[in-house]
Amino acid sequence: MRRHKPVASTIQLNLRVTPQVFGELEARSKAQGITVSELVRQAIDSLKPKPKQSLAEFRASWLNRLRDAIEAGAREEGGKTFEEDLNIYAAVDAEFSKFYGVVETKLSKQVRRPRVRVLLRGVPVLPDETKAKP
């Protein structure tokens, strides 16, 4: 009786590239501490369409990246200006919050529309939140 091969969770892909391209891939993968295969998988994943961010999600993401960049810069400089840098971050956060508040106010009548609500606040919290009310 013949045995069937188990279904593989991955498929091997053979790809021809120039030595220069392979050298670049190899250098990037070494710099990131990953294999060339993982680098190619990440590149392919980056081609997939990303879900659109709401303004609230963008704000949170951007402020997190800014805080990380400020902290990394302060560490590199020995933390001399860390308190001053955090004050600047807090001021930027406050200005962004004001902007978000103005947008919420201007769109207060349109927020009842599901598409506007999702753009502003993100995915609805409750499944029935986007259904029209009688």
Secondary structure, DSSP 8 states (H G I E B T S, - for coil): --------SS--------HHHHHHHHHHHHHHTS-HHHHHHHHHHHTS------HHHHHHHHHHHHHHHHHHHHHHTTTTTHHHHHHHHHHHHHHHHHHHHHHHHHTTTTTTSHHHHHHHH-S-SSTTTTS---
